[in-house]
């Protein structure tokens, strides 16, 4: 077979033509929206309740890490599900309400103390397992965002890298978890003004880091995270 000829590009899809055989080959295709293919594949093998699981809140300096597990009704899937980072805030809120009404949804957290005791990855997995166990229906197959199956999860599972962009169930879980955690951080911002948690959700923005230096560390800050740890260590040295 001779080398491929000129490439025709349409959007994110490129087709390279082999002039010797007049065949089209798909190259560089990038999937931009999730679908129900992973769920249907599991159902074809006998699964009856397929749950998508995702977490949010690994990066913040404050607040818990939250996870959601969602079992979608194949006949009633809300339009617009996607990776929560690709959906606007108003749309996320609307999808959250729809999912709570039409899907089996469970939300769980791992506390700041658990994050500091274990580590953020282990705490994220603890929250995921709690969310799965909290579903009303017993899921018999789990689709997990990422590349690791949480310790202690015995249900048959499949990890999917960038799963929130590829699986509708994981996308739904990502939206539920984000909306839940964002609302939680808004509530905490009212109790601890000055850190900007209502807008930064506890992430290390300049406003948040400046407030840490000025106002100090709260009970909701993750002491094992370096910016918080450094402030506590500095304060300890100053008091010695």
N, C-alpha and C positions, 0 to 999 in steps of 0.2 A: 504494500500500500504506500502510495506517495504521500508527501507531506500535505497538511491541510492548507487550503487556500485562504482567501480573505475572510475575516470574521464580521458577521452582521450582528449588531448589538441593539436590543430593544429593552429599555428599562434596565433591570438587573439581570437579564437573561441574554447570554451570548450564544450564537449557534455558529459552529465552524463547518464549512462545507468541504467534503472530500470530492474534488472534481472528477476523480477516476471512477468513483462508484455512486456519486450523487446521493450520498447519505448525509443526514444532518446529525451532528453530535452536540449534546447539551454541555456547555462549559460555563463555569462561574455563576451558576444559578444560586441566588440567595433568597431563602425563604423569609418573608417579612411578616407573615401573620400566622398564628397558630391554627391548627385544625384538630379534628377528632380521630385522626388516624391511629395514634397510639392506643387510645381507648378502644376503638373498634377491633384492633389486633388482639388486645387482651380478651375482649368479649368473644372473639372468634375461637379462642382457646378455652372458653368455658367460664370466664369471669362474669359475674353478674353485677357487682358494685365496684367500679373503678374510681379510686380517689386520686386527685392531684394534690400535691403538697408543696408548699413554698414557705419561706421565712423572709422576714424583713427586719433590719435593725442590727446588722453585724458591725457596721462602721461607726455608729454614734458613740459619743463619750458618756452619754447619760440615757437612762431608761432601759426597760427590758428588751429582750429580743422576742419578737412575736412570730408565730407560725399559724397557718391556716390549712385545713384539709377540706376539700370540696368534692362531693359526688354530684356530678351534673345529671339532670334528666335529659337523656338524648333527644327527647321530643320537645324540650323547652329550654333551649340554650340561648341566653341573652346575646343580642348582637353587639359587636364592638369589643369583645374580650381580647385582651392582648397583654403583653408585658406591662406591668403597672407603670413603669417608667416612660412608656410610650403613650399613656392615656392621660389626658388632662384631669385636673382635680375635680371639676364638676362632673365629668363623665365617670370618673372612678366612684364618686359618691352615688351616682345614679345606678351604676352596675352593682355596687355593694348592696343597695336596697333590693334590687332585682334578685340577686343571688340569695340573699337571706330569705326571700319569699318563694323561690322556685327550686332551690337546690338544698342538699344536705350539707350544712356548713358547720365546722367546728373551729374555734379559735383558742389558742393556748399561748402561754408566755413562759419564758425562763427569766428569773429575777436577776437583778444586778448582783445580788449575793452569789447566785449560782454561776453567773458569768465570771466573777472574780475567783470563785472556788475552783472551777474547772478550767475552762477557757471559752472563748466565744464560739468556736466551732462545736464543741461538745454541748454547750448550752443551747445552740441553735437546734441540734439534733434532739435534745431533751424536749424542747418546745414542739418539734415536729411530731415526735412520738405521742406526746400529750394530745395534740390536735387530732391525730389519727384515732386515738383511743376514745376521743370525745364525740365521734360521729354517732348519729342516731342509728344508722345502719352499719352492720359489720362489713367493712370493705374487704373484699377478697383479692384485690390487686391494687398496688400503690405505684403511682408515677411520681418520682421525686426529682425536684429541680437540683441539678448539680451532678457530682460524680461519686458520691459516697452514700451508702445505705446507713442510716442511723443505727448505732449499737442498740440491741435489744428489740429491734423490729423483726418480728417473725413472719409477718404476712408476706407472701410473694411480692416482689417489688422490682422496679426498673428505674435506674437513674437516667436522667436525660440532661445533658449539658445544654445550657440556655433553654431549659424546658419551658420557661414562661413565654418564650417566643415560638414554641413548637407544639405545645399541647394546650388545648382549650381548658382542660381541668386545672393544669398548673397555672395558667394565666389567671383563671378565676381565683385560685388560692393566693396568687401574688397581689391581686387587687384587694381582696378581703383583708389580708394581713397588713397591707400598707395603710388602708383607710383606718383600720382599727388602731394601729400604732400611732398614726398621725393625730387622731382624735385624742388618744391617751396623752400624747405630749402637749397638746393644746391645754388639756386640763391641768397637767403638771406645771405648765407655764404660768397659769393663774396663781398657783401656790408659790412659785419661785420666779417672780418677775426679774427681768434683767438679762437672762441668758438667751432669750430669743427662741425658746423651744417651740413656740407656736408657729414659727416660720422655718426654723432649721431642724426641727424634730430631734434635736440632741446631737446633730452632726457637728464636727469641729470647724465651724465657720469662724471668721475673724471676730464677729460679735460674741460668739460663745466663748472663745478663748480669752478675749479681753475681760469678759465677765468673770471667768474663772479666777483670773489674777486679782480682780477688784473685789469680787463678792465671796470668793472662796468655793470650796467643794461642798456639794449637798449630799444628802443620803441617797440621791438617785444617780450620782455619778459613779462610773466604773473605775474603781481604784486601781485595777490591774492595767488599765490603758495608760500609755506612756505620758500624755500631757497631764492627766490627772495625778498619776503617780509622782511625776516630777514636782508638781506643786506641793503635794503632801510631804515629799521628802525634803523639799526646800524649807517648808514651814517647820519640820521636825528639827532640821539643823539650826534654824534660827532660834528655836526655843531651848536648844541644848546649852 
